[in-house]
Amino acid sequence: MEYGIMIYTIYAGVAIAMTALLARTLFKAGGVFLDDVFEGKPRLAEAVNRLLVVGFYMLNLGYGLFLLRAEPQETAFDAVAYLVNRLAVLLVTLGLIHFVNVVVFWKIRHRAELRNAPPPVAPQVFIKDELSQETG
């Protein structure tokens, strides 16, 4: 019996649902984060957030659908095992992409914090380097 159609249908449904759930979570949490980063520029924060979520959807759904290249399975057990394997790979990938997204948010915030940081303090005391005096 051919289980290919069943594998494709279940996988596509689960992949789309997982991607949508994670994208919605990123959009909500990322919006709060970007509001803080782009203080006083809410339209810019919302635009950046939407662009990141659109990129997240394109990358995840594109890769998720590319990932599934089902081969004919002989038994229902083989079909379920193959489906679980593909979903596991997709979940690990979603986790990695989520981590990359968090790193992007962190870098954006870090730059904003550096811009608002006070200038460095000039040194008050100089310490002589004994090694350079012996060789010099």
CORZIUR-V89879 format. One record per helix or strand of 2 or more residues. SS is the DSSP state (hx for helix, st for strand). FROM is the first residue (numbers start at 0). TO is the last residue. Records with the same first field share a line. If there is no record, write none. Layout:
SS->FROM-TO  FROM-TO
This chain:
hx->3-36  41-66  75-115  129-134
